[in-house]
């Protein structure tokens, strides 16, 4: 399998090829928020968790955007992507920011009832030590693509994996149609 031409970096999408069977990353799309020689940090965009957000945080009561599984590392931590001007937020790509001052996020929600078109919440994250992500990419464990606002805030999570592969065209578009279990094809 041929890898995409993009080098990973903050603002890249990591798309798991159909042959990745690890249940943590099976058919996932990860937004890489930070990437350096020391390691990488990302959030899985297409793993919604079916739970009422008020159960997770009364501070965001009424938030209807839902919650996603961000990855297997520290699954008891809350992370967020947003399109807001929050103190201490890290710019990822386009108008997408990661983290920042949570008190400011709560205040903005009280003022204007934020939705999933502005904020995405995640439990846990996906992380790689120094050189680990590079090695996984070289072994064919990830396809690299460019992220954009649509991938994070507009594309339905359940369609994101196929949609992004199709958008890349060629052999990647073919991968989008691989059956989950080829033995049943």
ZIMONOR-V500519 format. One line per field, one symbol per residue. ss: DSSP state (~ for helix, > for strand, _ for the rest). A space follows every 10 residues. Layout:
ss->???
This chain:
ss->__________ _>>>>_____ ________>> >>>>>>__>> >>>>___>>_ __~~~~_~~~ ______>>>_ __>>>>>>>> >>_______> >>>__>>>__ _~~~~~~~~~ ~~______>> >>>>>>>>>_ _~~~~~~~__ __>>>>__~~ ~~~~__~~~~ ~~~~~~~~_~ ~~~~~_____ _~~~_
